[in-house]
Amino acid sequence: MKIFVILNGVSRKKGKFYRAILPGLQAKHDCTVAETRYAGHAIQLAREAIHQNFECIISAGGDGTLNQVINGMLSVNQNQLPGLAILPLGSGNDFAGSCGLKEDVHQLNSLLNAKAPVATDVGQLLCRDTSGKESQKFFFNVASVGMGPATVLKMEKLPRWLGSDMRYLLAILHTFFTHRPTNLSIQADTWNWSGKARVWAMANGQSFGNRIYIAPQSKSNDGILDTFLASDVPLLKFLIYLQQLKSKKILVDTKVQYQHGRHFEMSSSERLAIEADGEIQGYLPAKVELLSNRILIFR
């Protein structure tokens, strides 16, 4: 198989990729490797891979790299897209975890050799960029408003030399003790909600934020997005809830709602950011729609 590998150029597991994974891939496939060199580079690399008629693209990185790869793939006006494989080399790897994928060349080769990629849903997000212009983005895992974007924005301001794990830990601690529930209005297929929200998330995968399972029963090819809404839950109680969510527990609280749908519109009287797959995508107002069976994944 003719394969194009898009490798996160700053991944701390890059050495392991070249030492323990790439030789096993090259033994069975025709592999070309390209490392990302700057923010958004994976989008361009994915476009190039399609134009060069590769049969498979491998996203070798975390959820952010995967997000860029699918945005690059879906930006090409082409009906027949190559299959997508995921090699989870990031720090969180939430979507890969939902699919049972590991940083294992034997598992990867087995999936590729089977030549039976699975049609997988994709979320489409329409929001506003920093200048107020409408922007279209795509996501595989989770899009959220509230504490998720606040954590990402704080993490972006921390120095890179701290490493992704330490930056995430410091960012989430800061967010927990400074973030307040914000005004949010949601219009879904069959229900509406308005109020103060601490977290609002639409999930195609099962978890976000490094294994916070807001939708433990979600399936990425079932044609719906599972949602999680925590309104003005007191901070200390929410900290306890986060530990329960990491254990895949369903929260029972009048201020926590689990719903589902295919179409969502969000607005706020405040300037609220929206993130997807751990990357800031833009600002409200925003619309999210599920696109069924949009990309073939080796899983």
Rosetta blueprint (number, residue, H / E / L):
1 M L
2 K E
3 I E
4 F E
5 V E
6 I E
7 L E
8 N L
9 G L
10 V L
11 S L
12 R L
13 K L
14 K H
15 G H
16 K H
17 F H
18 Y H
19 R H
20 A H
21 I H
22 L H
23 P H
24 G H
25 L H
26 Q H
27 A L
28 K L
29 H L
30 D E
31 C E
32 T E
33 V E
34 A E
35 E E
36 T L
37 R L
38 Y L
39 A L
40 G L
41 H H
42 A H
43 I H
44 Q H
45 L H
46 A H
47 R H
48 E H
49 A H
50 I H
51 H H
52 Q L
53 N L
54 F L
55 E L
56 C E
57 I E
58 I E
59 S E
60 A E
61 G E
62 G L
63 D H
64 G H
65 T H
66 L H
67 N H
68 Q H
69 V H
70 I H
71 N H
72 G H
73 M H
74 L H
75 S L
76 V L
77 N L
78 Q L
79 N L
80 Q L
81 L L
82 P L
83 G E
84 L E
85 A E
86 I E
87 L E
88 P E
89 L L
90 G L
91 S L
92 G L
93 N L
94 D H
95 F H
96 A H
97 G H
98 S H
99 C L
100 G L
101 L L
102 K L
103 E L
104 D L
105 V H
106 H H
107 Q H
108 L H
109 N H
110 S H
111 L H
112 L H
113 N H
114 A H
115 K L
116 A L
117 P L
118 V E
119 A E
120 T E
121 D E
122 V E
123 G E
124 Q E
125 L E
126 L E
127 C E
128 R E
129 D L
130 T L
131 S L
132 G L
133 K L
134 E E
135 S E
136 Q E
137 K E
138 F E
139 F E
140 F L
141 N L
142 V E
143 A E
144 S E
145 V E
146 G E
147 M H
148 G H
149 P H
150 A H
151 T H
152 V H
153 L H
154 K H
155 M H
156 E H
157 K H
158 L L
159 P L
160 R H
161 W H
162 L H
163 G L
164 S H
165 D H
166 M H
167 R H
168 Y H
169 L H
170 L H
171 A H
172 I H
173 L H
174 H H
175 T H
176 F H
177 F H
178 T H
179 H L
180 R L
181 P L
182 T E
183 N E
184 L E
185 S E
186 I E
187 Q E
188 A E
189 D L
190 T L
191 W L
192 N E
193 W E
194 S E
195 G E
196 K E
197 A E
198 R L
199 V E
200 W E
201 A E
202 M E
203 A E
204 N L
205 G L
206 Q L
207 S L
208 F E
209 G L
210 N L
211 R L
212 I E
213 Y L
214 I L
215 A L
216 P L
217 Q L
218 S L
219 K L
220 S L
221 N L
222 D L
223 G L
224 I L
225 L E
226 D E
227 T E
228 F E
229 L E
230 A E
231 S L
232 D L
233 V L
234 P L
235 L H
236 L H
237 K H
238 F H
239 L H
240 I H
241 Y H
242 L H
243 Q H
244 Q H
245 L H
246 K H
247 S L
248 K L
249 K L
250 I L
251 L L
252 V L
253 D L
254 T L
255 K L
256 V E
257 Q E
258 Y E
259 Q E
260 H E
261 G E
262 R L
263 H E
264 F E
265 E E
266 M E
267 S E
268 S L
269 S L
270 E L
271 R L
272 L L
273 A E
274 I E
275 E E
276 A E
277 D L
278 G L
279 E E
280 I E
281 Q E
282 G E
283 Y E
284 L E
285 P E
286 A E
287 K E
288 V E
289 E E
290 L E
291 L E
292 S E
293 N E
294 R E
295 I E
296 L E
297 I E
298 F L
299 R L
